Structure formats: structure tokens, C-alpha cells
Amino acid sequence: MEIPENISFIISRLEAAGFAAYAVGGCVRDRLLGREPKDWDVCTSAEPAAVKGVFPDVKILDTGIKHGTVTLLLDGGVEVTTFRVDGKYRDSRRPESVSFTPNLMADLARRDFTVNAMAYSCRTGIIDPFGGREDLAAGIIRTVGAAEERFGEDALRILRALRFSVTLGFEIAPETSAAMLGLRHNLGRISAERVRAELVKALIGGKVKPQFMRLREVVAEIIPELRPCFGFEQRTVHHRYDVYEHILTAVDSCESREPAVKMALLLHDIMKPAMYKFKNGSAHFKGHPAAGAKKAADIMRRLKFDNKSIALAEKLVRFHDVRLRGGLPQILKLTRLVGDDDMPLLFAVMRADTLAQSEYRRAEKLALIDAGEANYRFALAHDLCRSLSGLAIGGADAAELGLSGREIGAALNCCLNAVMNGKIKNERAALLDCAAELKKRWHNL
């Protein structure tokens, strides 16, 4: 198996010093899958002090010294960790203690999944005591040892299993998924930051629908607000799926890898069950975008997303259901609310939402989105006015006409709407006439 030069160098020097050393974990898995590993990790029988002694000419950081990890600053940094065994887990997250061992097999036995419990060196080849290669070939995520024990030790592994199944496109072994469901209540002990990280990796890493459907109660453990969407029939010609399946289909219909976009799609219809009304033979969900935007922001704050991502997702949910039938004026007004940079993301959300609906008038809906995007590009190319800052007059001009206080803002907004609706040109003389006319009307002159 081909490995990078810096990894080969580290392993060879440790071996020459009398220690065992291997590339281990996800890098071995990815290489066997024909993928380029994001990171290469090395494990060794050498304890941290001994590692430092083997590499006196290399700068080393004590990045996780308590757990036997140091980072060699070679080509960006390589983590080298001593073989270890974990003590008892009492909080479903971290071992009470960690002890070093010279035994590679003991180290591999404490790892989460068989596909992550393989090691490699040029001297020994692949070491695979738990059938990782077999599970890779079969496309299976399976725990090392008893699933209940692995998930009982660290509940985060439940979300890691879900994430790996999505990103690798693998199935989850029946006994593993059963334990995930049985121990899902322990997810409440995991920090919001860790939960968010695993959720985002899954959402941007592959097709979530198969596993998020099968393990929906695991998903609901971290976002309980989704549970009312399970099996909630929409009872309208515009939809072929219940709310939850529609949501997942929309997530998978969007190619964006922007976390806020994926979160917006995951949460865009979350308030449909609460807003449901049945009238004239069809379901209606009036107000669900605005209610959903607020709920999405609450959920993302709970999961410790950054403020920028929260604001973006909230905006995308709020406007995802806008019907683009108003031509260029509507797009100018919508761009003012959404922002130039985020309009393409809104179109992506709208398109994914439409693709997850029934085929009823789908072509027409997609054509309207395409037309809206074309109008947006036209507005950018021709620098059409779509904000107060783009108006040819400002507050000082309005004040010179005798307007004051709130009248100035109101007049400028009226002028902007007139420009975006195509009623007047964005030219100083025309705008001053418009503002003067507004003054006469307001002052009854």
C-alpha cells in the first residue's frame, strides 16, 4: 500500500530505533477504498518521551500528551500516538484513565468500528484482526466487539456510525444499528459542539436519506423537533412524501456543501405539522416558513452553530417558499432582503425543495426558479438598484426637501420601491421629484 514519504520516514525511523510503528485508522481505510486520506496518523509502541528521543531533529508539539499523542511538524504535522488501552467509561463519553501498552492488538481492540481498526507498515503489511477489509468489501459499518459495549463507552460513536454510513455509502450491521437505537438516550450526554460536528459531516458528506430514515429516532434524539414530521402526510397534489421523507429528499437533492444550506433544508419544513390546516379538500401550511425560520435558528443555537451560519439558514428557511412569479421587480426586492451573495444559495434551496415534491407542475416550478435566477444575474450584470445604498439620492437630499425624522427613511424606501418596480428611473432628478411629491402628500400641501 502506497503511503506518503513523511509517514514512511516516521515509521522507518521508529522501527530502526527498536519500536513498532504503523499507519492506523481512517487513513488505512481510505487508502484501501482508493480514496486520498485527509490525515495520516501513526501509532507506535514508543511512549511520547521516547518518540521525542527518536526525532531530535524534528519540532514536536505536545498536542495530547496525556493520551500519548505528540505531533511531528513534518509536511503540515503528523500525530504519533502510543499504543494504549482505555480505563472504565462512566459518563458515556471519556475513559477515566488511559494507560500505555506495547501491544498493537490491545490498541486496535479499543477502537470503534472494524473499518477503522486496521494498521499498516511496509514491514508487516496490513494488520486486520477484526475483519475490517471484509466489511469494507461488503460495505458494512460494524463495531469492534459488542456494539452495546462500544456505544455504552462513548455515545458519540452512535453519531459516528451514522456519519460513516452516509459518507461511505455503507449499510450498518443489524446488531450495530439495534444498539444505536437502544442506547440513543445517551446522546444527551454529548456536548452540542460534538453533535453538531458529526451532524454536519453527515449532511455534507453523502446521501442522508437511507440511514436517516432507518435511524430516524437517533436523529430525533438530537433534533426532537423533527419527530412530529415523521409520517406526517401532506395531503396535497404538490407532494408525494410525508414531511420527514420530503425533507430528507430535499437535503439529498442539493449538491451544496455549505453547512448552513444543508441545515436550512433539514429544517425548512419543520413547522409544517404545527401549521397544518385542511381546507377545501387539500392541506395548507400557511405561515410555516416564518415559523420554521425561528425554530431553525433556535435549534442551531442549541447546537452551537456560529451566528453567521444561523442567520443564513434562518434567512433561507424564511424565503424558501416564495413563489417567483413577479419577474424582475420581485427579484430585485427579494435580493434586497436576502443579499447579493446569498441569492444563489436561496435558488439552490428552492430547487432542491421542488425536486423533492411530486411531479405535479414541477417543470413549471423549476422554470420559474430558472427565470428568477436569470433575472438575478441580469440585475447584477447591469447593476440595477436593489438597495438604499444604490439610490441616486440619499438622506441629505431628502432633508433638503424639508423632510425630517422617519419621513426621510420612508421617502427613500418609497423611491427605492418605485425604482425596483420600474415606475421611475434611478436618476437624481426623477427621485427628487418622487420625494417632493411624497412630501406634498404627507403634508397635505
N, C-alpha and C positions, 0 to 999 in steps of 0.2 A: 504494500500500500504506500503510495507516494505521500510524503509528509514534507512540510516546509524545512528549509535549511536551518532556521534558528531552533526549531523543535528537535531536529536530528542532532544538532550540536549540543543542546542541553542534555538530551537523553544519553548521547555517547559519552559526554564528559562525566556524568554521574555514574554511568556503568564503569568507566575507566577507573573511577575512584572506589569501586567496590560496592556500589549501591544498585539496587534495582530501580528502573525508571521506565515510564510508559506514557504515551499519549492516552488520554482516558475520556470517557463520557461522550458528550454530544459531538465532538469533532470526529471521533471514530464512527459513530452512527452516520453522520452526514457524509463522510468520505465513502462509506460502504453504499450509500444511496446515490452516489455520483454527484453530490452537492458540494459546494465550496463552504467549508465551515466558517462561521463568523469569528469564532475564537478557538484557539488551541490551548488545552490545559494539560499539564504534566503532573503525574503523581509519582511518588518515589518513596523508597524505604528510608531515605535520609531525612533526619529531623532538620528544622529550619537553620539551626546553628551550623550543622554540617553542610547544608546547601550553600550557605554563605562562604564556608571554607573552600568549597569546590570552585566557586566563582569569585575569587578575589578581585578579578579584573572587570567585573560587571557591576553596575549600580543596581542595588536591590532595595526594594521598599517592603516594610513590614505591613502588608495590607490586611492580613488576617492571622497574625502571629499566634493568637490563642488557639486557632483551629488548624495551625500548621501550614498556613499559606503565606508565601512571600512572592513578590512579583519581580521578575528579572526584566530589566528595561532593555530588551532586545527587540528591535523592529516593532515598537509600539507597546511592548510589555507582555510577558507570559507568566501566568500564575503557576507556581510549582507548589504542590501540597503534599505533605507527608501522609502515607497510608494511615488511616485512623479508624476507630470504632466509636460509635456514639453510646453515651450512657442512657439512662432512662429518660423517656419523654413524659412530662407531667402536664403540659399545657397544650398538647396537640400542635406544637409548633417547633420548639427547640429542645435539644437534649440538655439535660442538667450538666453533663460533662462530656468531654471529648478526650480520648486517650490515643496515643500513637501506637502503631503496630508495625512490625516488619512484614506482615502478611498481606499480600495483594488481595487474596480471595476474601479475607475478612473485610477489607475496604470495599470491594465490589458488592459484597452481600448487604451492605447498609444502604445501597443506592435505591432510587425509586422504581425505575422500570427496566425491564430486561434490555431494551434497545439502548439504554444509557449506561449499562453495566458491563461494557467491554473495554479492553485495554489493548494497546499495540506498541510493539517496538520492533525494529528491524531484526533484532536478535531472536525474539520469540515468535514473531508474527502476532496474529490476533488471539487474544485470550478471552474466551466467551463461556464462562461457567454456567450461565443461566438461560442459554438458548436465545440470545439476542438476535443473532443472524437469522435464525429460523423465524422469529417473529417479524423481523424486517422483511423477509421474503414473503411472509403471509399477510403483511400489513396489519399487524396486531399490536396494540398497546396493552401490556400485561405487567403487573407488579413483580418485583423480585421477592419471592416468598409470598406469604399470606397477605392478601390485599387488605384485610381488616387491620392487620398489624402495621402495614406501611402507612395507611391513611390515618390510623389511630395515632401514630407517632407524629405525623405532620399533616395537618388538614390541607395545607396549601397544595399538597400533591394531588388532591382531588381536582383542583383547577388546572394544575399542570397536565394531568391526564387528558382533561377536556381540551386544553390548548394543543397538546401534541397530536391528538386525534384529528383536530382541524387542520393544523399546519402541515402535517404529514399526509393527510387524507387517509388515515388508518381507522380501522374499527377498534373498539375497546372490548377486551375479553369479557365474557359474561360475568365471571366471578369478580372481575375488577370493577365493572360498572355497577354490579349489585352492591359492592362495598362502598362505592362512591355515593350511591343513593342512601344507603343505610347510615353513613357517617356524615352526611351533608350538614347536619346541625352544628358540627364543629367548625364550620367555616366562619361562624360568628366570632371565633377567637382570633381570626387572621386580621392583620391591620388593613385598613382601607387602601393604603398605598400598594400593598402586595396584591390585593384583589384586583385593583384597577390595572396593574401591570399585566397580570395574566389575562384579564378580560380583553384588554386592548390588543395583546399579541394574538389572541384567537380571532378577534374581529378583523384585523388587517392581514391575517396570515393564511386565510383559505376560506372554503365554503363552510359556514357555520350550521346551516340548516339541518343536515342529517343528525349531528350529535346534539345540537341544541333542542331538537325535537325529542329525541330519545331520552335525554337527561334534563328535561325542562325543569324538573324540581330542583336540580342542582343550580340551574340558572336563577330560579326564583328564590333560592336561598340568599343570593347576593343582591338580586333586584326583585323583592317581593311584589312590587307594583306591577310586574308583568303577569302575575298569576291570574288576575281577572281576564286577561286576554286569551288564556288557554281555552280552546274550544268555543270561543265566543263567535257565533255565526253572524255574519254581517247582513245577510238577508237583503241583498241588493244586486241588481244585474251587473254592477260595476266590479263585483268581487267574486272570486271563486274559492278563496280560502277563508278560514276563520282569522280573527285578528292576529293571533300569535304567528300562525304559519305565513300570513301575508307579511308581517314584519320581517321574519327571517328570510323570506324570498326577496324582499326589497334589499336587505343587507347584502345578500349574495349577488344581487343584480348590479351592484355598484362596484366599479373597479378602483375607486379611490382608496388610497392607503392613509388618508388623513384621519386620525382617531376621532376627531370631533364630528366628521361626516358620518363615520360608521356608528358612533353613538347616537347621532341625530336620527339615523334610520332605525336603529334598535328601539328608540323611544318615541318615534314620530306619531304613532297611533296609540300610545299607551293609555290615553284618557278616553278612547272610544267607548269602552264598556260603561264608563261613568256618564257619558254624554248621550247615550243611546236613547232614541225615541223611534217608535214605529208609527208611521202615519201614511195614509193613502196607499197601503199595500207595500211600503218599502221602508227600510231602516234609514234613519237620519242621525248624524253625529255633529250637529251644529255646535260650533264653539270648541271642538276638540283640538284644533291647532294651538289656540291661545292657552287653553288649559294644559295641553301637553307640553308646551314650551316652558311653562312654570314648573311643571312636575319634572321635566328633564333636567332643568337647572338644579332643582332640589336634590335629585338623585346623583348628579355629577358632583355636586358639592360634597355630598356624603362620601363619595368615592375619592375625594381629594384630587379632582382634576384641577388644573390651573385655570385662572379666571378667564384667560383668553379663549381656551377651548370651551368653557362653559358658555360664554357669551356667543360664540359662533354656533354651537349646537342649538342653543335656545333660539337663535335667530332663524336657523334652518328649519327647525320644527314649526316655528310660528308661521312661516311663509310657505311651507311645503305644499299646501293645498290651494294656493292661489290659482285661479283659472285665467290663463293668459289669452284673453280674448280682446284686450283693449289696444292692441297694436303698439306702436312706438311710444305714445304718451304714457301708457300703462308701464312699459318697461323703464322709462325714464323715472317715473315715480317710485317704482319698485327698487331700482338701482339706488335711488336716494336713501331708501330705508335700509337696504341690505349692504350697500357699499360696492364700489367697483371691483375690488379684489375677491369678494365672496360670492358675487353673482354666478360665476361658473360652477361653484360648489352647490348653489341652490338648484341650478339646472340639472346637475348630476343627481341630486336627491329627488327632484321631481321626476326625472326619467326612470330612476330605479323604482320609485313608488308606483309609477304607471305600469312598468313591466311586471310588477307583482300583482296587478289586478287581473280581472277577467279580460277576455279578448273583445268585449263589448266596447266599440268605439275607440279601441286602443290606438289604432293607426291615426285617427283624428287627434287624439290627445297628444301623441308623440309629435305630430306635425305642428301643433300649436307650440310645444316646447321648442322645437327646432326654429320656428319662426321667431319666438321670443328671444332665443339666443342670437339669431341673426340680427334682430333689432338692437340687441345689446352691443354687439360688435360694431354695428353701424354707428351707434351713439358714441362709442369710444373713438372710432376712426375719425369721426367728424367733430369730436369734442363738443357734442351737444350739451347744453346746460342741463344739469341734473342735481344741482345743489346751490345753496345760497352763495357759496363762495365763488360760483361760476357766473353769477349775475353781473351785468354790466353796470349796476349801481349798487350802493351799499347803504349802511345805516346813516352815514353823514349826509348823503344825498336826500334821504327821506326826511331827515331833521331839517334840512334847509327849506323843505316844502312846508314846514310848520307842523309836522307830525312829531309826537313825543311818546316816551314810555313804551307801553305794549303796542301802540299803534305802529311803531316802526317795524317791529318783527312781523306783525300781521300784514302790513303792506308789502313787505319783501316776500313773504310767503305767498301772498296772492299774485304778485308779479311772477314769481317762480312757477306757480301752477299754470298761469296763463301762457308762459313760455313753453312749458312741457306739453301743454295741450295744443300747442301750435296756433294759439289765438293772436299772439304778438311775437315779434322778433326780439331776440336778446340784444337789443341795441339801446343805448343810453336814452335817446330822445323818446322812444316808444315806452320805455319803462318809467321814465319820469312822468309822461302823460298818464300812464296807468295809475301810478301812485297819487298823482294830483286828483284824478277822478275819484279814487278811493277816499281821499281827504274830504272832497266835496260831499260825497255820500254820507260819510260818518259824521261830518259837522253840520249836515243839512244846509250847506251853502247854496 
